Amino acid sequence: MSQPEGAPAPQSSLMVPKLVTVLREGYGFAAFRADFIAGLTVAIVALPLAMALAIASGTTPDKGLITAVVAGFLISALGGSRYQIGGPTGAFVVVVFNVIAVHGYDGLVIATAMAGVMLIGAGLLRVGTFIKYIPQPVVTGFTAGIAVIIAVSQVKDFLGLTPEHEPAEFFEKVMALGAALPGFAPQTFLVAAGALLLILLLRRYRPGWPGFLIAVVVAGAVVALFGIDTDTIGTRFAGLEPSFALPDFPHVTMERVVALFPSAFTIAFLAGVESLLSAMVADSMTGRRHRSNCELVAQGVANCASAAIGGMPATGAIARTATNIRAGARGPVAGMLHAVFILGFMLLAWPVTAYIPLAALAAVLLVVAWNMSEIDKFRHLMKAPIGDRAVLLITFGLTVAVDLTVAIEVGVVLAAVLFMHRMSEAVEVQAHMKILDEDVADDAPHMLRPIEEYELPDGVVSSVIRGPFFFGVAMRLGETLDRIGAPPRVLILRMRAVPMIDASGASAIDALIARCRRHGTRVLITGLQTQPRLVLRKMGVTADPLVRLVPGIDEALVLAREIVAGD
């Protein structure tokens, strides 16, 4: 008898790939046909992205395609998510470019293999369970910083500039690009701007079409037909042929391992965080549950294999995973087929890539950078308490100006210090509470009555949050509706025992409200204290028309009965 997807899985099954689970459930022709179509759809999206990301990382386009084939296949085959699509992503562009600039491509191979070993170890040690504790301002800060760096790195190809040198450091790169502005190439700019405009128009009016691929193909055709003088893959990488022959693994010394350890740790950290974020996005879209530690092991194996075959770092790609789900994928076979389709392109249609203009790929990456910036989430977090805003801005600034590793380390440490400060304040408030002077002991946080003492109408459920609601516990709120089962008509969220809330907690409540909205569930929040009320109001969480704030559980039950009766 199979285990229900939403139920807690036994420890023995937590490391079983989802492919095995899907095959055990029964996999027929109808499921294969759906996965075939989804895999082809994702491959069409991934083709230009894999090449563009490889070029932006300072290597050749075939490295990106090789990574999408080898790592993409293994991540789907061995991973803990049904729908994960793996490959090169924008998160790696900065660190890969810096590693190649300082240590050469051999250094990148060693760092990728080291990161793979770290990820395997993290999965086997069950570290995947704890990655969810990384606060949202840190993740959003370094993601937005990476987006800025990617956008600036594409200015050269977008404008057709030819700087004398292109430093890896951000501000030096900006200065070098500024010095090269007199060499602006109008024809290259027109190709890039045309490709960018076409992508935006397709996204607006034909969102189901593969905008990236169409823009790249049209730009290549225009450049070839009209003989436009602009760089293409063929002119910049003349004589390039993809090869899956095992390269000679670089010489490894203790000195190189020590020097590359920070970069390898950054690659492993980014791969782990982005893959599990992608898996959680897939869960929210499908109602399924991924296996985080199994996913980390698969990411580690995939990165080791990518290094062995001459590829790049890989992780789960959120946008491609979402595309896979929207295309109707049934399981991991879709991701495996996506890798097979890319391999088929490399074997049968590789000469066509010589006509792809680099300006068009720059347009593709500018859109990728905009999507990575998550500007709406950034603005939302800027309404959070000042401590969360400081963590966000400091992580963002260090990512752009210094280094990803430093940004992550400082961001996490600052978030931990901020958390400890908030906890000390919360403990102080509770320690000075005049318990004997309380007139309504039933409603006091220390005397919160159990819901069993109340009679809940049909279609009404209640959930209690106790204690400070911060980034370390915010992810648990998403499990509330999973435990309930069928969507209720009314959800009563009892928060009288919550002395404080941070940006991640507010975002978790906002996500729960959005999920309730999809099911038509009304949300009643009871007993909000001053600090949580102010934070939720400033971040716009309580402005939703489906949400009502009520003083206590008695008032909430009266209102819930009215709602149910009205329905």
C-alpha positions in Angstrom: 0.0 0.0 0.0 1.5 3.3 -1.1 2.2 6.2 1.4 0.0 9.3 0.9 2.0 12.1 -0.6 1.2 14.6 2.2 1.7 12.1 5.1 5.0 12.0 7.0 7.3 9.5 5.2 9.2 6.8 7.1 13.0 7.5 7.5 13.8 4.6 5.2 12.0 6.2 2.2 13.4 9.7 2.6 16.4 8.9 0.3 14.4 7.1 -2.4 14.4 9.1 -5.7 11.0 10.2 -6.8 11.5 8.4 -10.1 11.3 5.1 -8.1 8.2 6.3 -6.4 6.5 7.2 -9.7 7.4 3.9 -11.3 6.0 2.0 -8.3 2.8 3.9 -8.6 2.4 2.6 -12.1 3.7 4.5 -15.2 1.7 4.1 -18.4 1.7 5.4 -21.9 -0.5 8.4 -21.1 2.0 9.6 -18.4 4.9 9.1 -20.8 3.1 11.1 -23.5 2.5 13.9 -21.1 6.2 13.8 -20.0 7.4 13.7 -23.6 5.5 16.9 -24.4 6.7 18.6 -21.2 10.3 17.6 -21.7 10.3 18.9 -25.3 8.8 22.2 -24.1 11.4 22.7 -21.4 14.2 21.7 -23.8 13.1 24.5 -26.1 13.3 27.0 -23.2 16.6 25.6 -21.9 18.5 25.6 -25.2 19.2 29.3 -25.5 19.5 29.7 -21.7 22.2 27.1 -21.3 24.4 28.7 -24.0 23.8 32.2 -22.8 24.6 31.4 -19.2 27.8 29.6 -20.2 29.0 32.5 -22.2 28.2 35.0 -19.4 30.2 32.7 -17.0 33.3 33.2 -19.1 33.3 29.8 -20.8 32.0 28.4 -24.1 28.4 27.7 -25.0 28.9 23.9 -25.4 29.8 23.8 -21.7 26.3 25.0 -20.8 24.6 22.4 -23.1 26.8 19.6 -21.8 25.8 20.6 -18.2 22.1 20.7 -19.1 22.4 17.2 -20.6 24.4 15.4 -18.0 23.4 17.2 -14.8 19.9 17.7 -16.0 19.4 14.0 -16.6 20.9 13.0 -13.2 19.0 15.6 -11.2 15.7 14.3 -12.5 16.6 10.6 -12.3 18.0 10.7 -8.8 16.3 13.7 -7.2 13.7 14.0 -4.5 11.3 16.1 -6.5 8.9 14.9 -9.2 9.2 18.0 -11.4 12.7 19.4 -10.8 14.6 20.6 -14.0 18.3 20.9 -13.5 21.1 22.7 -15.4 23.2 25.8 -15.3 21.4 28.8 -13.7 22.0 32.5 -13.3 23.0 32.1 -9.6 26.3 30.6 -10.7 27.3 33.2 -13.3 29.2 35.4 -10.8 31.1 32.7 -8.9 32.0 30.7 -12.1 33.3 33.8 -13.9 35.5 34.7 -10.9 36.8 31.1 -10.5 37.7 30.9 -14.2 39.3 34.4 -14.1 41.5 33.5 -11.1 42.1 29.8 -11.3 41.3 28.9 -14.9 38.8 26.3 -16.2 40.8 23.6 -14.4 40.0 25.4 -11.2 36.3 25.4 -12.0 36.3 21.7 -12.6 38.0 21.0 -9.2 35.6 23.5 -7.4 32.5 21.9 -9.0 33.7 18.4 -8.0 34.4 19.6 -4.4 30.9 21.2 -4.3 29.4 18.0 -5.5 31.0 16.0 -2.7 29.8 18.7 -0.2 26.3 18.3 -1.4 26.3 14.5 -1.2 27.7 14.8 2.4 25.0 17.4 3.3 22.3 15.1 2.0 23.5 12.1 3.8 23.8 14.1 7.0 20.2 15.3 6.6 21.3 19.0 6.3 18.6 19.6 3.7 16.1 19.9 6.5 17.9 22.9 7.9 18.4 25.0 4.7 14.9 26.3 5.1 16.2 28.3 8.1 18.1 30.7 5.8 16.1 33.9 6.2 14.3 35.4 3.2 16.2 38.8 3.3 19.5 37.0 2.9 18.2 34.9 -0.1 16.5 37.9 -1.8 19.5 40.1 -1.1 22.2 37.9 -2.8 19.8 36.9 -5.6 19.1 40.5 -6.5 22.8 41.3 -6.3 23.6 38.5 -8.7 20.9 39.9 -11.0 22.6 43.3 -11.1 26.0 41.7 -11.8 24.6 39.6 -14.7 22.9 42.7 -16.2 26.1 44.7 -16.1 28.1 41.9 -17.6 25.8 41.9 -20.7 26.3 45.6 -21.5 29.3 44.7 -23.6 27.5 42.4 -26.0 24.2 44.4 -25.9 25.9 47.6 -27.1 28.7 45.9 -29.1 31.5 47.4 -27.0 35.1 46.2 -27.2 36.8 47.1 -23.9 40.6 46.6 -23.7 40.0 44.3 -20.7 37.0 43.1 -18.7 37.8 42.8 -15.0 35.9 40.4 -12.7 35.4 43.0 -10.0 32.1 44.9 -10.4 33.2 48.5 -10.1 36.3 48.0 -12.2 34.1 46.3 -14.9 31.7 49.3 -14.9 34.6 51.7 -15.4 36.1 49.5 -18.2 32.7 49.5 -19.9 32.4 53.3 -19.5 35.8 53.8 -21.1 34.7 51.6 -24.1 31.5 53.5 -24.8 33.0 55.5 -27.7 33.1 52.1 -29.5 29.3 51.7 -29.4 28.1 49.6 -32.4 24.6 50.8 -33.5 23.9 47.7 -35.5 24.6 45.4 -32.6 22.4 47.5 -30.3 19.5 47.3 -32.8 19.8 43.5 -33.0 19.9 43.2 -29.1 17.1 45.7 -28.7 14.9 44.0 -31.3 15.4 40.6 -29.6 14.6 42.1 -26.2 11.5 43.8 -27.6 10.3 40.5 -29.2 10.8 38.6 -26.0 8.7 41.2 -24.0 6.0 41.2 -26.7 5.7 37.4 -26.8 5.6 37.3 -23.0 2.7 39.8 -23.0 0.6 38.5 -25.9 1.8 34.9 -26.4 3.0 33.7 -23.0 2.7 30.1 -24.0 5.3 30.5 -26.8 9.0 29.9 -26.3 10.0 33.6 -26.4 13.7 33.1 -25.8 14.1 30.6 -28.6 12.0 32.5 -31.0 13.9 35.7 -30.4 17.3 34.0 -30.8 16.2 32.3 -34.1 14.7 35.5 -35.5 17.8 37.5 -34.6 20.1 34.9 -36.2 18.0 34.9 -39.4 18.0 38.7 -39.6 21.8 38.9 -39.1 22.5 36.2 -41.7 20.0 37.5 -44.3 21.1 41.2 -44.1 24.8 40.5 -43.4 24.8 42.6 -40.3 28.3 43.1 -38.8 27.9 41.7 -35.3 29.5 39.0 -33.2 28.0 35.5 -33.3 28.8 32.3 -31.6 30.6 31.2 -34.9 32.8 34.3 -35.0 33.8 34.4 -31.4 34.1 30.6 -30.9 35.4 29.6 -34.3 35.9 25.8 -34.7 34.1 25.0 -31.5 32.7 21.4 -31.5 30.9 19.9 -28.5 32.5 16.7 -27.1 31.4 14.3 -24.4 34.8 12.6 -24.3 36.1 12.4 -20.7 38.7 15.2 -20.3 41.9 14.8 -18.3 41.0 15.7 -14.7 43.2 18.6 -13.6 46.1 18.0 -11.2 44.8 18.4 -7.6 47.1 19.6 -4.8 46.3 20.6 -1.3 47.2 24.2 -2.1 44.6 24.3 -4.9 42.0 22.6 -2.7 42.5 25.2 0.0 42.5 28.1 -2.4 39.3 26.8 -4.1 37.4 25.8 -0.9 35.5 29.2 -0.5 34.4 29.0 -4.1 33.4 25.4 -3.8 31.4 26.1 -0.6 29.6 29.0 -2.4 28.7 26.7 -5.3 27.4 24.0 -3.0 25.5 26.6 -0.9 23.9 28.1 -4.0 23.1 24.7 -5.5 21.5 23.5 -2.3 19.4 26.6 -1.6 18.2 27.2 -5.2 17.4 23.5 -5.8 15.3 23.3 -2.6 13.6 26.6 -3.3 12.8 25.3 -6.7 11.4 22.1 -5.2 9.3 24.1 -2.8 7.9 26.2 -5.6 7.0 22.9 -7.4 5.3 21.7 -4.2 3.2 24.8 -3.9 2.1 24.5 -7.6 1.2 20.8 -7.4 0.4 20.0 -3.8 3.2 17.4 -3.7 6.1 17.0 -1.2 9.7 16.7 -2.1 12.5 14.9 -0.3 15.1 17.5 0.5 18.0 15.3 1.5 17.5 13.0 -1.5 17.5 16.1 -3.7 20.8 17.3 -2.2 22.4 13.9 -2.9 21.2 14.1 -6.5 22.6 17.6 -6.9 25.9 16.4 -5.6 26.1 13.4 -8.0 25.1 15.7 -10.9 27.8 18.2 -10.1 30.5 15.6 -9.8 29.4 14.1 -13.1 29.3 17.5 -14.8 32.8 18.2 -13.6 34.0 14.8 -14.9 32.5 15.4 -18.4 33.8 19.0 -18.7 30.7 20.9 -17.7 29.7 23.6 -15.2 28.0 23.7 -11.8 24.3 22.9 -11.9 21.2 23.1 -9.7 17.4 23.1 -9.9 16.1 25.9 -12.1 12.9 27.5 -10.8 11.7 29.0 -14.1 12.3 25.8 -16.1 10.7 23.7 -13.3 7.6 25.9 -13.4 7.5 25.6 -17.2 7.7 21.8 -16.8 4.7 21.7 -14.5 2.7 24.1 -16.7 3.4 21.9 -19.7 1.7 18.9 -18.0 4.6 16.9 -16.6 3.7 13.8 -14.6 7.1 12.9 -13.1 10.9 12.9 -13.4 10.8 11.3 -16.8 10.0 14.7 -18.3 13.3 16.2 -16.9 15.2 13.2 -18.2 13.6 13.6 -21.7 14.5 17.3 -21.6 18.1 16.4 -21.3 17.8 13.8 -24.2 16.2 16.5 -26.5 19.1 18.9 -25.8 21.5 16.1 -26.6 19.7 15.4 -29.8 20.1 19.1 -30.8 23.8 19.0 -30.0 24.3 15.9 -32.2 22.1 16.9 -35.1 21.9 20.7 -35.3 25.0 22.1 -33.7 26.2 23.9 -36.8 23.1 26.2 -36.6 24.4 27.7 -33.4 27.2 29.5 -35.3 24.6 31.9 -36.6 23.3 32.9 -33.2 24.1 36.6 -32.4 25.7 37.2 -29.0 23.6 40.4 -28.8 20.4 38.2 -28.8 21.8 36.1 -26.0 22.6 39.3 -24.1 18.9 40.2 -24.4 17.9 36.8 -23.1 20.2 37.2 -20.1 18.9 40.7 -19.3 15.4 39.2 -19.0 16.8 36.4 -16.8 18.5 39.1 -14.6 15.2 41.0 -14.3 13.4 37.8 -13.3 16.1 36.9 -10.8 16.0 40.4 -9.2 12.5 39.6 -7.8 11.9 43.4 -7.6 8.4 42.9 -6.1 9.7 40.7 -3.3 12.6 43.2 -2.8 10.1 46.1 -2.4 7.9 44.0 -0.1 10.8 43.3 2.2 11.7 47.0 2.2 8.4 47.5 4.2 9.7 45.0 6.9 11.2 46.0 10.2 14.4 48.0 10.0 16.6 45.0 11.0 15.3 42.9 8.1 15.8 45.8 5.7 19.4 46.2 6.9 20.1 42.5 6.4 18.6 42.7 2.9 20.5 45.8 1.8 23.8 44.7 3.4 23.6 41.3 1.7 22.7 42.9 -1.6 25.6 45.4 -1.4 28.2 42.9 -0.4 27.1 40.6 -3.2 27.6 43.4 -5.8 30.7 45.1 -4.3 32.7 42.3 -2.6 31.9 38.6 -3.0 29.1 36.1 -2.8 30.7 34.1 -0.1 31.2 37.1 2.1 27.7 38.3 1.4 26.1 35.0 2.5 28.2 34.7 5.6 27.6 38.2 6.7 23.9 38.1 5.9 23.3 34.9 7.9 25.3 36.2 10.8 23.5 39.5 10.9 20.1 37.7 10.7 21.2 35.4 13.6 22.2 38.5 15.7 19.0 40.2 14.8 17.0 37.2 15.8 18.8 36.9 19.2 18.1 40.6 19.8 14.4 40.1 19.1 14.3 37.0 21.3 15.9 39.0 24.2 13.3 41.7 23.8 10.4 39.1 23.7 11.7 37.4 26.9 12.0 40.7 28.7 8.4 41.6 27.9 7.1 38.3 29.1 9.3 38.4 32.2 7.8 41.7 33.3 4.1 40.8 32.6 1.9 41.5 35.6 0.2 38.2 35.7 -1.8 38.9 38.9 -3.2 42.0 37.4 -4.7 40.3 34.3 -8.5 40.6 34.3 -9.1 38.1 31.4 -6.9 35.2 32.2 -8.6 33.0 29.6 -7.3 35.3 26.8 -3.8 35.8 28.2 -0.9 34.2 26.2 0.1 32.0 29.1 -3.5 30.8 29.5 -4.5 30.2 25.9 -7.4 27.8 26.1 -7.3 24.7 23.8 -9.6 24.6 20.8 -11.1 21.4 22.1 -13.1 23.4 24.6 -15.0 25.1 21.8 -17.5 23.7 19.3 -16.4 24.3 15.8 -19.0 24.5 13.0 -18.7 22.2 10.0 -16.3 23.8 7.5 -14.3 25.7 10.1 -10.9 24.7 11.4 -8.5 26.4 13.8 -4.7 26.6 14.0 -2.6 28.1 16.9 0.8 29.8 16.5 2.7 30.0 19.8 5.9 31.9 20.5 8.0 34.3 18.3 7.2 33.7 14.6 10.5 34.2 12.9 12.4 32.8 9.9 13.3 29.6 11.7 9.7 28.4 12.1 7.9 30.3 9.3 8.1 27.4 6.8 6.0 25.2 9.1 3.0 27.3 8.5 2.7 26.0 5.0 2.0 22.6 6.4 -1.2 23.8 8.2 -3.6 23.2 5.2 -1.7 20.0 4.3 -2.6 18.6 7.7 -6.2 19.8 7.4 -7.0 17.9 4.2 -10.0 19.3 2.3 -10.0 23.1 2.1 -12.2 24.6 4.8 -14.6 27.5 4.4 -13.0 29.3 7.3 -9.5 29.1 8.8 -9.1 30.6 12.3 -5.5 31.6 12.9 -5.0 32.1 16.7 -1.9 34.4 17.2 -2.5 35.7 20.8 0.6 33.8 21.9 2.9 35.4 19.3 4.9 38.3 20.8 6.8 39.1 17.6 7.0 38.4 13.9 9.7 39.1 11.3 9.6 39.4 7.5 9.8 35.7 6.8 7.0 35.0 9.2 4.9 37.7 7.6 5.7 36.3 4.2 4.7 32.8 5.3 1.3 34.1 6.5 0.9 36.0 3.3 1.6 32.8 1.3 -0.9 30.9 3.5 -3.5 33.6 2.8 -2.8 33.4 -1.0 -3.3 29.6 -0.8 -6.6 30.1 1.1 -7.7 32.6 -1.5 -7.3 30.0 -4.3 -9.6 27.6 -2.3 -12.1 30.4 -1.4 -11.2 30.0 2.3 -11.8 33.0 4.6 -9.0 33.7 7.2 -9.8 35.0 10.7 -6.7 36.1 12.7 -7.4 36.4 16.4 -5.6 38.2 19.3 -2.8 40.0 17.4 -0.4 41.7 19.7 1.1 45.1 18.9 4.3 44.2 17.1 2.8 41.5 14.8 -0.2 43.7 14.0 2.1 46.6 13.0 4.4 44.3 10.8 1.5 42.6 9.1 -0.2 45.9 8.4 3.0 47.6 7.1 3.7 44.7 4.8 0.1 44.7 3.5 -0.7 41.1 4.7 -3.9 42.1 6.5 -5.2 44.3 3.7 -6.5 41.2 1.8 -10.4 41.3 1.7 -10.5 37.6 2.7 -8.8 38.4 6.0 -10.5 39.7 9.2 -8.8 40.6 12.5 -10.9 39.8 15.5 -10.1 40.2 19.2 -10.5 36.6 20.4 -11.7 33.1 19.6 -15.3 33.7 20.8 -15.8 36.5 18.4 -14.1 34.5 15.6 -16.5 31.6 16.1 -19.5 33.9 15.9 -18.2 35.4 12.7 -17.3 32.0 11.3 -20.8 30.7 11.9 -22.2 33.7 10.0 -19.8 33.1 7.1 -20.8 29.4 6.9 -24.5 30.2 7.2 -24.2 32.9 4.5 -22.4 30.4 2.1 
